[in-house]
Amino acid sequence: MPAIGNHHDAVVVGGGFYGAAIAIYLAKQRGFKRIALVEQEAALLQRASYNNQARVHNGYHYPRSFTTAYRSRVNLPKFVRDWPEAVTQDFTKLYAIARRNSKVTARQFERFCREIGARIQPAERSLRALFEPGLIEDVFLVNEYAFDSTKLADWAARDLRDCGVQVHLRTRVTAISKGSMHSLKVALAHADGSEELFDCHYVFNCTYSGLNQFGGDFPGTRTRLKQEITEMALVRAPAALSGLGITVMDGPFFSMMPFPARDLHTLSHVRYTPHMHWNDNREINPYQKLDEYERATRVDRMVRDVGRYLPAVLDATYVESLFEIKTVLMKNEGDDGRPILFEKHSELPGCFSVLGGKIDNIYDVLEKLDAEDLAFTAETKHAAAGAMR
């Protein structure tokens, strides 16, 4: 039988950006004193928080989801204010609209940007000359940034330590169950084979692709999810593109964005970045599926197609690819929206599941948490824990 550990005010499952930010929020804003953060990797922010395009969105990316675009416009200045050391702004960002097969025209894109209050202006001639004019209708200069996930990881480790959050690395949560006196039980499996049982009043499930991978009384999310194995190619940009971030939309859709953590660029393509997908269910462990995947790169096909629109990319040097699980809400497949998932599990009171499709969605999550009563104050919880012991 696993040993019963000390009582906790809250257990946060998942040591990515969202898990770290929520644990710090609970300590700083809600007065929780005993918080445990559990992460199965050997360090914080190692999975989806690192293996992504590193884009801080400003709304441009979502012309078919006004809500997502507007929330990005609201959240970007907050993100820049709160994590300035992790935000890279010293590059020129371009959005180009394809002439054929695009779901928006250049005029529609300009109107959309005005509606959400996003800065946009025609790109100068030297920048427009980078694109194949027969395939690109127009090119715009915009304000959009990138983030360095390694600097966010440094912040997370520092603030979690300063807040007294207990961080358990190389540890997996296997089950979440009802306890006694309005408590929850969280079963842990450590890398050395030992097991432990935490007792707490709140659980925050921030495991991204692993949201439904728990036994016990955990009911699963009501929101339907889709899992994708994706490839983000890391390339060394040629001189003509080195100081640029480029997105072509909204059909042939590809992006070449700075990746500050490695001083490289990511290259992604709507057709070739997703390798395979399936509807999420508890019987399929997405991380195991990724581990077993062959991971044959499609970078040659990406470069070949992107090169038709942006010839200079043909001189890029391929370095390696980041393969990761991407999780999306099935209801947003048609409009590319990236709202948050924030579910309270009525069958398991005190248990919340959280997923955000963009890093700046963290503010939407924190707004949801601000609105939560969180019935027990930290002092009340400690008194209850004493009564239980």
C-alpha positions in Angstrom: 0.0 0.0 0.0 1.3 3.5 -0.8 2.2 5.6 2.2 -0.1 8.6 3.1 1.8 11.9 2.8 1.0 15.1 4.6 -2.1 17.1 3.8 -1.9 19.7 1.1 -4.1 22.7 0.3 -3.8 21.9 -3.4 -2.1 19.5 -5.7 -1.3 20.8 -9.2 -0.7 18.1 -11.7 1.6 19.1 -14.6 4.8 21.2 -14.5 4.3 23.1 -17.7 3.8 26.8 -17.9 0.1 26.5 -16.9 0.7 24.3 -13.9 3.5 26.5 -12.6 1.6 29.7 -13.1 -1.5 28.2 -11.3 0.6 27.0 -8.4 2.2 30.4 -8.0 -1.2 32.1 -8.3 -2.6 29.9 -5.5 0.2 30.8 -3.3 0.4 34.5 -4.0 -3.2 35.4 -4.7 -5.3 32.9 -2.8 -3.1 32.4 0.3 -2.6 28.6 0.0 0.3 27.5 2.2 0.8 23.8 1.3 0.9 23.3 -2.5 2.4 20.4 -4.3 3.3 20.4 -8.0 3.8 17.0 -9.7 5.6 16.6 -13.0 6.6 13.4 -14.7 9.5 14.9 -16.6 12.9 15.6 -15.0 12.5 19.4 -15.2 9.8 22.0 -15.6 8.4 23.2 -19.0 9.9 20.4 -21.0 7.0 19.2 -23.1 4.3 21.2 -24.9 5.6 24.4 -23.2 8.9 24.0 -25.0 8.0 22.0 -28.1 5.9 24.6 -29.9 6.1 27.6 -32.2 7.0 30.0 -29.3 4.6 32.6 -30.6 3.0 35.2 -28.3 -0.2 35.9 -30.3 -1.6 39.3 -31.0 -4.8 38.2 -32.7 -3.7 38.1 -36.3 -3.7 34.3 -36.5 -7.4 33.9 -36.0 -9.5 35.8 -38.6 -12.2 33.1 -38.3 -12.4 33.2 -34.5 -13.1 36.8 -33.4 -13.2 35.8 -29.7 -9.8 34.1 -29.8 -8.3 37.0 -31.7 -9.8 39.6 -29.3 -8.6 37.7 -26.2 -5.1 37.6 -27.7 -5.2 41.4 -28.2 -6.2 41.8 -24.5 -3.6 39.3 -23.2 -0.5 40.1 -25.2 0.4 43.4 -23.3 -0.2 41.6 -20.0 2.2 38.8 -21.0 4.9 41.3 -22.1 4.5 43.2 -18.8 4.7 40.1 -16.7 7.5 38.2 -18.5 9.5 40.8 -20.2 12.8 38.8 -19.9 11.2 35.9 -21.8 9.7 37.9 -24.7 11.6 38.5 -27.9 10.5 41.6 -29.9 13.6 42.4 -32.0 12.4 40.9 -35.3 10.1 42.0 -38.1 6.8 40.2 -38.3 5.0 39.8 -41.6 1.6 38.3 -42.5 1.1 37.5 -46.1 -2.2 36.5 -47.8 -2.2 33.8 -50.4 -4.0 34.6 -53.8 -5.6 31.2 -54.1 -7.2 28.8 -51.6 -7.1 31.4 -48.8 -10.2 31.5 -46.5 -9.6 35.3 -46.2 -8.7 38.0 -48.7 -6.2 40.7 -48.1 -9.1 43.2 -47.8 -10.9 41.0 -45.3 -7.7 40.5 -43.3 -7.2 44.3 -43.1 -10.8 44.8 -41.9 -10.5 42.1 -39.4 -7.3 43.6 -37.9 -9.1 47.0 -37.6 -12.0 45.4 -35.9 -9.8 43.8 -33.2 -7.6 46.9 -32.9 -4.5 45.2 -34.1 -1.8 47.4 -35.8 -1.3 46.6 -39.4 0.4 48.4 -42.3 1.6 47.5 -45.8 5.1 46.0 -45.9 7.8 47.9 -47.7 8.9 47.0 -51.2 12.1 45.1 -50.1 10.1 42.8 -47.9 7.3 42.2 -50.4 10.0 41.2 -52.9 10.8 38.2 -50.8 7.4 36.6 -51.8 6.3 35.2 -55.2 3.8 37.8 -56.4 1.8 35.3 -58.5 0.9 33.4 -55.3 0.8 36.2 -52.7 -1.9 38.9 -52.8 -0.5 41.2 -50.2 2.0 41.4 -47.4 1.5 43.3 -44.1 3.8 44.5 -41.3 2.3 43.6 -37.9 3.2 43.5 -34.2 3.7 39.9 -32.9 6.3 38.4 -30.6 8.1 35.2 -29.6 9.0 33.8 -26.2 11.9 31.9 -24.8 10.6 28.9 -22.9 13.9 28.3 -21.1 13.6 31.7 -19.5 10.0 30.9 -18.5 11.3 27.7 -17.0 13.9 29.7 -15.0 11.1 32.0 -13.7 8.9 29.0 -12.8 11.6 27.3 -10.8 12.5 30.5 -9.0 9.0 31.6 -8.1 7.8 28.1 -7.1 10.8 27.9 -4.7 10.1 31.4 -3.3 6.5 30.6 -2.8 7.3 27.4 -0.9 5.6 25.1 -3.5 6.8 21.5 -3.2 7.9 20.4 -6.7 7.9 16.6 -7.3 9.8 15.8 -10.5 9.9 12.4 -12.2 6.6 11.6 -10.6 3.3 10.6 -12.2 -0.2 11.0 -10.8 -2.0 7.7 -11.5 -5.4 8.3 -9.8 -7.6 11.0 -8.3 -10.3 9.9 -5.9 -12.7 11.1 -3.3 -11.4 11.2 0.3 -13.2 11.8 3.5 -14.5 15.1 4.9 -14.6 16.9 1.5 -11.0 15.9 0.7 -9.4 14.3 -2.4 -6.8 11.6 -2.6 -4.1 11.8 -5.2 -2.0 8.6 -5.9 1.6 9.2 -7.1 4.1 6.9 -8.7 7.7 8.0 -8.4 10.4 7.1 -10.9 12.2 4.8 -8.4 9.0 2.6 -8.2 7.8 3.9 -4.9 4.2 5.1 -4.4 2.7 7.9 -2.3 -0.8 9.1 -1.5 -1.5 12.8 -1.0 -4.5 14.2 0.7 -5.8 17.6 -0.4 -8.9 19.8 -0.9 -8.1 20.9 -4.4 -6.6 19.3 -7.5 -5.7 21.3 -10.6 -5.2 19.0 -13.6 -2.9 20.9 -16.0 -1.5 18.0 -17.9 -2.5 19.2 -21.4 -2.4 16.0 -23.5 -2.7 13.8 -20.4 -6.0 15.4 -19.1 -7.9 12.1 -19.1 -5.1 9.7 -18.1 -6.1 9.1 -14.5 -7.8 6.2 -12.7 -9.7 6.4 -9.4 -12.9 8.5 -9.4 -11.7 10.9 -12.1 -14.6 11.2 -14.5 -12.8 12.6 -17.5 -13.5 15.9 -19.3 -16.9 16.6 -20.7 -15.3 18.6 -23.6 -14.3 16.4 -26.4 -10.6 16.5 -27.3 -8.5 15.6 -30.3 -4.9 14.5 -30.1 -2.3 15.1 -32.8 1.3 14.1 -33.2 3.0 17.2 -34.7 6.4 18.1 -36.1 7.9 21.5 -35.6 11.1 21.8 -37.7 14.0 23.8 -36.4 16.0 25.5 -39.1 18.8 28.1 -39.4 17.3 30.8 -41.5 19.3 32.2 -44.5 20.5 35.8 -44.2 17.5 37.2 -46.1 15.1 35.8 -43.5 17.2 35.9 -40.3 15.5 38.9 -38.7 12.0 38.0 -39.8 9.0 36.1 -38.6 6.6 35.1 -41.5 3.1 33.7 -41.7 1.2 33.0 -44.9 -2.5 32.5 -44.5 -5.2 31.4 -44.5 -5.3 28.1 -46.5 -1.8 27.2 -47.7 -0.9 28.4 -44.2 2.7 28.1 -43.0 4.8 30.0 -40.5 8.5 30.6 -40.0 9.0 32.1 -36.5 12.0 32.9 -34.4 12.6 30.2 -31.7 14.6 32.1 -29.0 15.4 29.1 -26.9 17.8 27.8 -29.6 18.4 31.0 -31.6 16.8 29.2 -34.6 13.5 29.4 -36.5 10.6 27.0 -36.4 9.0 26.0 -39.7 5.5 24.7 -39.6 3.0 23.9 -42.3 -0.7 23.2 -42.0 -0.5 20.2 -44.2 2.7 18.6 -43.0 3.1 19.6 -39.3 0.3 17.2 -38.2 1.4 13.6 -38.7 -1.5 11.7 -37.3 -4.5 12.3 -35.0 -7.2 10.5 -33.0 -10.1 11.3 -30.7 -8.8 11.4 -27.1 -9.9 8.6 -24.8 -8.6 7.1 -21.6 -7.5 3.8 -23.3 -4.9 5.5 -25.5 -2.0 7.1 -23.7 -0.9 10.0 -26.0 2.6 10.1 -24.6 3.1 6.4 -25.1 1.8 6.8 -28.7 4.3 9.5 -29.3 7.2 7.5 -27.8 6.4 4.6 -30.2 6.0 6.9 -33.3 8.7 6.6 -35.9 9.2 10.4 -36.2 10.2 10.5 -39.8 10.6 14.2 -40.7 8.5 15.9 -43.4 10.8 18.9 -43.5 11.7 18.4 -47.2 8.0 18.6 -48.1 7.5 21.7 -45.9 10.5 23.5 -47.5 9.5 22.5 -51.0 6.0 23.9 -50.6 7.0 27.0 -48.6 9.6 27.7 -51.2 7.0 28.3 -53.9 5.7 31.3 -51.9 9.0 32.3 -50.2 11.9 31.3 -52.4 14.6 32.3 -49.9 13.5 29.5 -47.5 15.1 27.0 -49.9 18.5 28.2 -48.5 17.5 27.4 -44.9 19.5 24.8 -43.1 17.6 22.0 -41.3 18.8 21.3 -37.7 16.2 18.9 -36.2 12.5 18.5 -35.5 10.5 18.8 -32.3 7.8 16.1 -32.1 5.0 16.6 -29.6 1.4 15.9 -28.8 -0.9 18.8 -29.6 -4.3 18.8 -28.0 -7.2 20.7 -29.4 -10.9 21.2 -28.5 -12.9 19.3 -31.2 -15.6 22.0 -31.3 -13.0 24.5 -32.6 -11.7 22.5 -35.5 -13.7 24.5 -38.0 -12.7 28.0 -37.0 -9.1 27.4 -35.6 -10.2 29.1 -32.3 -8.1 28.5 -29.2 -10.4 29.0 -26.2 -9.5 27.5 -22.8 -10.9 24.4 -21.3 -11.8 25.0 -17.7 -13.9 22.3 -16.1 -15.1 21.8 -12.6 -15.8 18.1 -12.0 -19.1 17.9 -10.1 -18.5 14.2 -9.5 -15.2 15.0 -7.8 -15.7 18.3 -6.0 -12.5 20.4 -5.7 -11.1 18.9 -8.9 -10.5 21.2 -11.9 -9.2 20.4 -15.4 -7.5 23.2 -17.4 -6.2 23.4 -20.9 -5.1 26.4 -23.0 -4.2 26.3 -26.6 -1.9 29.4 -26.4 0.5 30.6 -23.8 -1.3 33.9 -23.3 -4.5 32.0 -22.5 -3.1 31.9 -19.0 -4.9 35.1 -18.2 -8.3 33.6 -19.2 -7.6 30.8 -16.8 -6.6 33.1 -14.0 -9.8 35.1 -14.6 -11.8 31.9 -14.2 -10.0 31.1 -11.0 -10.6 34.6 -9.6 -14.3 33.9 -10.0 -14.1 30.7 -8.0 -15.1 30.8 -4.4 -12.7 28.0 -3.4 -14.9 27.4 -0.4 -12.1 26.6 2.1 -9.6 29.3 3.1 -6.1 28.0 3.7 -6.6 28.4 7.5 -9.8 26.4 7.4 -8.2 23.7 5.4 -5.4 23.3 7.9 -7.9 23.0 10.7 -9.8 20.4 8.7 -6.6 18.5 8.1 -5.8 18.6 11.8 -9.2 17.2 12.6 -8.7 14.4 10.0 -5.4 13.4 11.6 
